[in-house]
Amino acid sequence: MKWQPERPEIAVPRGRKVPDDVQKDLDVRWRHLAPADVVDGWVTSPV
């Protein structure tokens, strides 16, 4: 990693609502997520 991000980055499905207080703590990216990429609600591990 060339640089450490200031806030954790998360990807959420397009159209999902993310409260403003969550958005200030996280770098939220809305993406098209294929169903095959999502396991138990996660795209990557919670860690």
Backbone atoms as SQL, in Angstrom:
CREATE TABLE atoms (id INTEGER PRIMARY KEY, chain TEXT, resi INTEGER, resn TEXT, atom TEXT, x REAL, y REAL, z REAL);
INSERT INTO atoms VALUES
  (1, 'A', 1, 'MET', 'N', 0.845, -1.160, 0.000),
  (2, 'A', 1, 'MET', 'CA', 0.000, 0.000, 0.000),
  (3, 'A', 1, 'MET', 'C', 0.898, 1.233, 0.000),
  (4, 'A', 2, 'LYS', 'N', 0.696, 2.114, -0.965),
  (5, 'A', 2, 'LYS', 'CA', 1.522, 3.318, -1.066),
  (6, 'A', 2, 'LYS', 'C', 1.195, 4.329, 0.023),
  (7, 'A', 3, 'TRP', 'N', -0.068, 4.367, 0.426),
  (8, 'A', 3, 'TRP', 'CA', -0.480, 5.311, 1.459),
  (9, 'A', 3, 'TRP', 'C', -1.622, 4.703, 2.243),
  (10, 'A', 4, 'GLN', 'N', -1.744, 5.106, 3.467),
  (11, 'A', 4, 'GLN', 'CA', -2.823, 4.615, 4.311),
  (12, 'A', 4, 'GLN', 'C', -3.999, 5.588, 4.223),
  (13, 'A', 5, 'PRO', 'N', -5.173, 5.098, 3.866),
  (14, 'A', 5, 'PRO', 'CA', -6.325, 5.988, 3.751),
  (15, 'A', 5, 'PRO', 'C', -6.695, 6.617, 5.094),
  (16, 'A', 6, 'GLU', 'N', -7.251, 7.813, 5.024),
  (17, 'A', 6, 'GLU', 'CA', -7.666, 8.498, 6.247),
  (18, 'A', 6, 'GLU', 'C', -8.869, 7.820, 6.891),
  (19, 'A', 7, 'ARG', 'N', -9.764, 7.283, 6.042),
  (20, 'A', 7, 'ARG', 'CA', -10.963, 6.601, 6.545),
  (21, 'A', 7, 'ARG', 'C', -11.087, 5.255, 5.828),
  (22, 'A', 8, 'PRO', 'N', -11.668, 4.256, 6.495),
  (23, 'A', 8, 'PRO', 'CA', -11.898, 2.979, 5.813),
  (24, 'A', 8, 'PRO', 'C', -12.826, 3.183, 4.617),
  (25, 'A', 9, 'GLU', 'N', -12.557, 2.468, 3.530),
  (26, 'A', 9, 'GLU', 'CA', -13.389, 2.553, 2.330),
  (27, 'A', 9, 'GLU', 'C', -14.287, 1.324, 2.260),
  (28, 'A', 10, 'ILE', 'N', -15.565, 1.556, 2.021),
  (29, 'A', 10, 'ILE', 'CA', -16.499, 0.450, 1.880),
  (30, 'A', 10, 'ILE', 'C', -17.250, 0.601, 0.561),
  (31, 'A', 11, 'ALA', 'N', -17.677, -0.515, 0.019),
  (32, 'A', 11, 'ALA', 'CA', -18.497, -0.527, -1.192),
  (33, 'A', 11, 'ALA', 'C', -19.875, -1.041, -0.801),
  (34, 'A', 12, 'VAL', 'N', -20.897, -0.342, -1.248),
  (35, 'A', 12, 'VAL', 'CA', -22.273, -0.755, -0.985),
  (36, 'A', 12, 'VAL', 'C', -23.013, -0.815, -2.318),
  (37, 'A', 13, 'PRO', 'N', -24.085, -1.619, -2.374),
  (38, 'A', 13, 'PRO', 'CA', -24.836, -1.711, -3.633),
  (39, 'A', 13, 'PRO', 'C', -25.433, -0.366, -4.014),
  (40, 'A', 14, 'ARG', 'N', -25.504, -0.110, -5.327),
  (41, 'A', 14, 'ARG', 'CA', -26.137, 1.120, -5.813),
  (42, 'A', 14, 'ARG', 'C', -27.556, 1.198, -5.280),
  (43, 'A', 15, 'GLY', 'N', -27.964, 2.394, -4.880),
  (44, 'A', 15, 'GLY', 'CA', -29.310, 2.605, -4.380),
  (45, 'A', 15, 'GLY', 'C', -29.462, 2.400, -2.877),
  (46, 'A', 16, 'ARG', 'N', -28.459, 1.833, -2.228),
  (47, 'A', 16, 'ARG', 'CA', -28.547, 1.622, -0.778),
  (48, 'A', 16, 'ARG', 'C', -28.347, 2.948, -0.064),
  (49, 'A', 17, 'LYS', 'N', -29.175, 3.199, 0.908),
  (50, 'A', 17, 'LYS', 'CA', -29.074, 4.434, 1.670),
  (51, 'A', 17, 'LYS', 'C', -28.069, 4.239, 2.812),
  (52, 'A', 18, 'VAL', 'N', -27.189, 5.201, 2.953),
  (53, 'A', 18, 'VAL', 'CA', -26.187, 5.178, 4.019),
  (54, 'A', 18, 'VAL', 'C', -26.344, 6.480, 4.787),
  (55, 'A', 19, 'PRO', 'N', -26.648, 6.398, 6.093),
  (56, 'A', 19, 'PRO', 'CA', -26.855, 7.617, 6.884),
  (57, 'A', 19, 'PRO', 'C', -25.648, 8.555, 6.851),
  (58, 'A', 20, 'ASP', 'N', -25.922, 9.852, 6.953),
  (59, 'A', 20, 'ASP', 'CA', -24.866, 10.868, 6.907),
  (60, 'A', 20, 'ASP', 'C', -23.801, 10.649, 7.974),
  (61, 'A', 21, 'ASP', 'N', -24.220, 10.222, 9.185),
  (62, 'A', 21, 'ASP', 'CA', -23.227, 10.036, 10.251),
  (63, 'A', 21, 'ASP', 'C', -22.273, 8.879, 9.931),
  (64, 'A', 22, 'VAL', 'N', -22.736, 7.898, 9.183),
  (65, 'A', 22, 'VAL', 'CA', -21.868, 6.799, 8.757),
  (66, 'A', 22, 'VAL', 'C', -20.926, 7.293, 7.663),
  (67, 'A', 23, 'GLN', 'N', -21.459, 8.097, 6.738),
  (68, 'A', 23, 'GLN', 'CA', -20.645, 8.594, 5.631),
  (69, 'A', 23, 'GLN', 'C', -19.508, 9.490, 6.104),
  (70, 'A', 24, 'LYS', 'N', -19.674, 10.176, 7.237),
  (71, 'A', 24, 'LYS', 'CA', -18.586, 11.044, 7.701),
  (72, 'A', 24, 'LYS', 'C', -17.427, 10.234, 8.277),
  (73, 'A', 25, 'ASP', 'N', -17.710, 9.001, 8.725),
  (74, 'A', 25, 'ASP', 'CA', -16.669, 8.156, 9.301),
  (75, 'A', 25, 'ASP', 'C', -16.042, 7.195, 8.282),
  (76, 'A', 26, 'LEU', 'N', -16.752, 6.947, 7.181),
  (77, 'A', 26, 'LEU', 'CA', -16.290, 5.993, 6.178),
  (78, 'A', 26, 'LEU', 'C', -16.279, 6.629, 4.799),
  (79, 'A', 27, 'ASP', 'N', -15.422, 6.137, 3.941),
  (80, 'A', 27, 'ASP', 'CA', -15.409, 6.562, 2.541),
  (81, 'A', 27, 'ASP', 'C', -16.305, 5.587, 1.789),
  (82, 'A', 28, 'VAL', 'N', -17.568, 5.971, 1.565),
  (83, 'A', 28, 'VAL', 'CA', -18.570, 5.086, 0.978),
  (84, 'A', 28, 'VAL', 'C', -18.509, 5.194, -0.544),
  (85, 'A', 29, 'ARG', 'N', -18.459, 4.030, -1.207),
  (86, 'A', 29, 'ARG', 'CA', -18.476, 3.953, -2.665),
  (87, 'A', 29, 'ARG', 'C', -19.661, 3.092, -3.070),
  (88, 'A', 30, 'TRP', 'N', -20.514, 3.620, -3.929),
  (89, 'A', 30, 'TRP', 'CA', -21.653, 2.853, -4.426),
  (90, 'A', 30, 'TRP', 'C', -21.213, 2.134, -5.684),
  (91, 'A', 31, 'ARG', 'N', -21.419, 0.827, -5.722),
  (92, 'A', 31, 'ARG', 'CA', -20.965, -0.011, -6.831),
  (93, 'A', 31, 'ARG', 'C', -22.050, -1.019, -7.203),
  (94, 'A', 32, 'HIS', 'N', -21.977, -1.485, -8.456),
  (95, 'A', 32, 'HIS', 'CA', -22.791, -2.624, -8.856),
  (96, 'A', 32, 'HIS', 'C', -22.079, -3.849, -8.320),
  (97, 'A', 33, 'LEU', 'N', -22.739, -4.604, -7.462),
  (98, 'A', 33, 'LEU', 'CA', -22.146, -5.799, -6.877),
  (99, 'A', 33, 'LEU', 'C', -22.899, -7.012, -7.413),
  (100, 'A', 34, 'ALA', 'N', -22.195, -7.884, -8.096),
  (101, 'A', 34, 'ALA', 'CA', -22.806, -9.101, -8.617),
  (102, 'A', 34, 'ALA', 'C', -23.201, -10.005, -7.453),
  (103, 'A', 35, 'PRO', 'N', -24.348, -10.666, -7.536),
  (104, 'A', 35, 'PRO', 'CA', -24.777, -11.557, -6.454),
  (105, 'A', 35, 'PRO', 'C', -23.725, -12.603, -6.092),
  (106, 'A', 36, 'ALA', 'N', -22.963, -13.070, -7.066),
  (107, 'A', 36, 'ALA', 'CA', -21.927, -14.074, -6.791),
  (108, 'A', 36, 'ALA', 'C', -20.787, -13.514, -5.947),
  (109, 'A', 37, 'ASP', 'N', -20.641, -12.170, -5.905),
  (110, 'A', 37, 'ASP', 'CA', -19.570, -11.546, -5.133),
  (111, 'A', 37, 'ASP', 'C', -19.941, -11.339, -3.672),
  (112, 'A', 38, 'VAL', 'N', -21.213, -11.526, -3.338),
  (113, 'A', 38, 'VAL', 'CA', -21.694, -11.255, -1.992),
  (114, 'A', 38, 'VAL', 'C', -21.964, -12.575, -1.273),
  (115, 'A', 39, 'VAL', 'N', -21.323, -12.761, -0.112),
  (116, 'A', 39, 'VAL', 'CA', -21.513, -13.967, 0.694),
  (117, 'A', 39, 'VAL', 'C', -21.957, -13.546, 2.082),
  (118, 'A', 40, 'ASP', 'N', -23.134, -13.978, 2.484),
  (119, 'A', 40, 'ASP', 'CA', -23.695, -13.620, 3.803),
  (120, 'A', 40, 'ASP', 'C', -23.733, -12.105, 4.007),
  (121, 'A', 41, 'GLY', 'N', -23.975, -11.359, 2.949),
  (122, 'A', 41, 'GLY', 'CA', -24.083, -9.905, 3.052),
  (123, 'A', 41, 'GLY', 'C', -22.753, -9.176, 2.928),
  (124, 'A', 42, 'TRP', 'N', -21.644, -9.913, 2.809),
  (125, 'A', 42, 'TRP', 'CA', -20.315, -9.312, 2.740),
  (126, 'A', 42, 'TRP', 'C', -19.686, -9.549, 1.387),
  (127, 'A', 43, 'VAL', 'N', -18.939, -8.559, 0.889),
  (128, 'A', 43, 'VAL', 'CA', -18.143, -8.747, -0.319),
  (129, 'A', 43, 'VAL', 'C', -16.743, -9.182, 0.079),
  (130, 'A', 44, 'THR', 'N', -16.249, -8.636, 1.142),
  (131, 'A', 44, 'THR', 'CA', -14.975, -9.069, 1.719),
  (132, 'A', 44, 'THR', 'C', -15.238, -9.375, 3.180),
  (133, 'A', 45, 'SER', 'N', -14.261, -9.853, 3.872),
  (134, 'A', 45, 'SER', 'CA', -14.455, -10.183, 5.280),
  (135, 'A', 45, 'SER', 'C', -14.682, -8.910, 6.091),
  (136, 'A', 46, 'PRO', 'N', -15.394, -9.004, 7.209),
  (137, 'A', 46, 'PRO', 'CA', -15.635, -7.821, 8.049),
  (138, 'A', 46, 'PRO', 'C', -14.355, -7.155, 8.533),
  (139, 'A', 47, 'VAL', 'N', -13.277, -7.895, 8.597),
  (140, 'A', 47, 'VAL', 'CA', -12.009, -7.333, 9.033),
  (141, 'A', 47, 'VAL', 'C', -11.594, -6.295, 8.019);
